[in-house]
């Protein structure tokens, strides 16, 4: 397998403004629909992405490279932006897809479809707007050099889904094989949406192999954990809080 890869994206500076605008609109829509927990997970995603992208990959390992930033933006500020948009969007979207509404199955299905269309369509729209609209054409290049990290990513995905498979086999916590397949699909779709909406307008400069590999693996390193956090940890904490309030 081709583990060594250089993942590149080249975009105009106006893409960052459009990206932030769409992220704000996304949060407002989530709030109006009552998806408070997904919003909170989105905020958590900011911290996780910033720690990895800026703290580890850029500052320590040097496998993140940023070139061509406007004079008014430092690398630190860029990674704050980078972490806000992808952290909020991806983590909150996944938790929308993992939110169960057992008393309203039709509403649950309809909202999952609606939010998926908005998620994918919004990213595709802002990518093409940035390419076609001459708002700010300063070119920013972001590079990620991946080699041994890919082996680690595959290992993490295998271990996490093996754990889910074990829980499904033991019929623990209401997890079955359908749940495991669904978690994998959501993890695939959330990252595929990012990759393909950058690839089609020419922002993402990578091979088809990289697109497929990243889509299958990268967010699926966290999808099982996010599912368990939302559906096991959060209800447990809510019960503890309710009991403490009673006594």
C-alpha positions in Angstrom: 0.0 0.0 0.0 1.2 3.5 -0.8 1.7 4.9 2.7 3.9 7.9 1.7 1.9 10.9 0.5 2.1 14.6 0.2 -1.4 16.1 0.5 -1.7 19.6 -0.9 -4.5 22.2 -1.1 -4.1 25.6 -2.8 -6.9 28.1 -2.3 -7.5 31.8 -2.5 -7.7 33.8 0.7 -11.4 34.5 0.1 -12.0 30.8 0.7 -11.3 31.4 4.4 -13.9 34.1 4.6 -16.5 32.0 2.9 -15.6 29.0 5.0 -16.1 31.0 8.2 -19.4 32.4 7.0 -20.7 29.0 6.2 -19.6 27.7 9.6 -21.4 30.4 11.4 -24.6 29.8 9.3 -24.3 26.1 10.1 -24.1 26.7 13.9 -27.1 29.0 13.7 -29.1 26.3 11.9 -28.1 23.7 14.4 -29.1 25.9 17.3 -32.5 26.6 15.8 -33.1 22.9 15.3 -32.2 22.2 18.9 -28.9 20.4 18.2 -27.1 21.7 21.3 -25.0 18.7 22.0 -23.6 18.5 18.4 -22.6 22.2 18.8 -20.7 21.4 22.0 -18.9 18.6 20.3 -18.1 21.0 17.5 -16.4 23.3 20.0 -14.5 20.3 21.3 -13.4 19.6 17.8 -11.7 23.0 17.6 -9.4 22.1 20.5 -8.7 18.6 19.1 -7.9 19.9 15.6 -5.8 22.8 16.8 -3.8 20.5 19.1 -3.1 18.1 16.3 -2.6 20.5 13.3 -0.7 23.3 15.0 0.6 21.8 18.2 1.8 18.4 16.9 2.0 18.4 13.1 3.2 22.1 12.5 5.1 23.0 15.6 6.6 19.6 16.7 6.8 17.3 13.7 6.9 19.9 10.9 4.8 17.8 8.6 2.3 20.7 8.2 3.6 23.5 6.0 1.7 26.7 5.2 2.9 29.2 2.5 1.5 32.4 1.0 -0.4 33.7 3.9 -1.6 37.3 3.7 0.6 39.7 5.6 -2.2 40.2 8.2 -2.4 36.5 9.1 0.2 34.6 11.1 0.5 30.7 11.0 -1.0 30.7 14.5 -4.0 32.7 13.3 -4.4 30.5 10.3 -4.5 27.3 12.3 -7.1 28.9 14.6 -9.3 29.5 11.5 -8.5 26.0 10.2 -9.4 24.4 13.5 -12.7 26.4 13.9 -14.1 25.6 10.5 -13.3 21.9 10.2 -13.5 21.3 13.9 -17.0 22.7 14.2 -18.3 21.4 10.9 -17.1 17.8 11.0 -17.6 17.0 14.7 -21.0 18.6 14.9 -22.2 17.0 11.7 -21.2 13.5 12.9 -23.1 14.0 16.1 -26.2 15.2 14.3 -26.0 11.9 12.4 -25.5 10.0 15.6 -28.4 11.7 17.4 -31.3 9.3 17.9 -34.9 10.4 18.0 -36.7 7.1 18.8 -40.1 8.8 19.3 -39.8 10.7 15.9 -38.1 8.3 13.4 -39.4 10.1 10.4 -38.1 13.5 11.7 -34.8 11.9 12.5 -34.4 10.5 9.0 -35.5 13.7 7.3 -33.2 15.9 9.3 -30.2 13.6 8.7 -30.8 13.8 5.0 -31.4 17.6 5.1 -28.2 18.3 7.1 -26.2 16.0 4.9 -27.3 17.8 1.8 -26.5 21.2 3.5 -23.2 19.9 4.7 -22.0 18.6 1.3 -23.7 21.3 -0.8 -22.4 24.2 1.4 -18.8 23.1 1.2 -19.1 22.5 -2.6 -20.7 26.0 -3.1 -18.1 27.9 -1.2 -15.2 26.1 -2.9 -16.6 27.0 -6.3 -17.4 30.6 -5.2 -13.8 31.0 -4.1 -12.5 29.8 -7.4 -14.9 31.8 -9.6 -15.4 35.0 -7.6 -12.4 37.4 -7.6 -12.8 38.6 -4.1 -9.3 38.0 -2.8 -7.0 36.0 -5.0 -4.0 35.7 -2.8 -3.0 32.0 -3.0 -2.5 30.1 0.2 -0.8 26.6 0.1 -1.2 24.1 2.8 0.9 20.9 2.7 0.7 17.8 4.8 3.5 15.2 4.5 2.3 11.7 5.5 4.4 8.6 5.7 4.5 6.4 8.8 1.5 8.3 10.2 -0.7 6.4 7.7 0.2 3.1 9.2 -0.8 4.4 12.6 -4.1 5.7 11.2 -5.0 2.3 9.8 -4.0 0.6 13.0 -6.2 2.9 15.1 -9.2 2.4 12.8 -8.8 -1.4 12.9 -8.6 -1.4 16.7 -11.6 0.9 17.2 -13.9 -0.9 14.8 -12.7 -4.3 16.3 -13.9 -2.9 19.6 -17.3 -1.9 18.1 -17.5 -5.4 16.5 -16.9 -7.0 19.9 -19.6 -4.9 21.5 -22.0 -5.8 18.6 -21.2 -9.5 19.0 -21.8 -9.3 22.8 -25.0 -7.2 22.2 -23.7 -4.5 24.6 -25.1 -1.0 24.9 -27.6 -1.6 22.1 -24.8 -1.8 19.5 -25.4 -4.2 16.6 -23.7 -4.9 13.3 -25.9 -2.4 11.5 -24.8 0.3 14.0 -21.1 -0.5 13.2 -21.7 -0.2 9.5 -23.6 3.0 10.0 -20.8 4.5 12.1 -18.2 3.6 9.4 -20.3 5.1 6.7 -20.8 8.4 8.6 -17.0 8.6 9.3 -16.4 7.9 5.6 -19.0 10.5 4.4 -17.8 13.3 6.6 -14.3 13.1 5.3 -15.2 12.3 1.7 -17.3 15.4 1.7 -14.3 17.5 2.6 -12.0 15.8 0.1 -14.3 15.7 -2.9 -15.6 19.3 -2.5 -11.9 20.4 -2.5 -10.9 18.0 -5.3 -13.6 18.9 -7.9 -12.8 22.7 -8.0 -9.1 22.0 -8.1 -8.3 23.1 -4.6 -7.2 19.7 -3.4 -4.1 18.5 -5.4 -3.9 14.8 -4.7 -4.3 11.5 -6.3 -7.6 9.5 -6.4 -5.9 7.0 -4.1 -5.2 9.7 -1.5 -8.8 10.9 -1.8 -10.2 7.3 -1.2 -7.7 6.4 1.5 -8.2 9.6 3.5 -12.0 9.3 3.2 -12.0 5.7 4.4 -9.5 6.2 7.3 -9.0 9.7 8.6 -12.2 10.6 10.3 -13.0 7.0 11.1 -10.2 7.2 13.6 -12.6 9.3 15.8 -16.1 8.3 14.6 -16.4 5.3 17.0 -15.2 7.3 20.0 -17.6 10.2 19.2 -20.5 7.7 18.9 -19.7 6.2 22.2 -19.3 9.6 23.9 -22.7 10.8 22.6 -24.7 7.7 23.3 -23.0 6.3 26.4 -20.9 8.9 28.2 -23.3 11.8 27.8 -26.4 9.9 29.0 -24.4 8.6 32.0 -23.3 12.1 32.9 -26.8 13.4 32.6 -28.1 10.7 34.9 -25.4 11.5 37.5 -26.3 15.2 37.3 -30.0 14.4 37.7 -29.3 12.2 40.8 -27.1 14.9 42.4 -29.8 17.5 41.9 -32.4 15.2 43.5 -30.3 14.7 46.6 
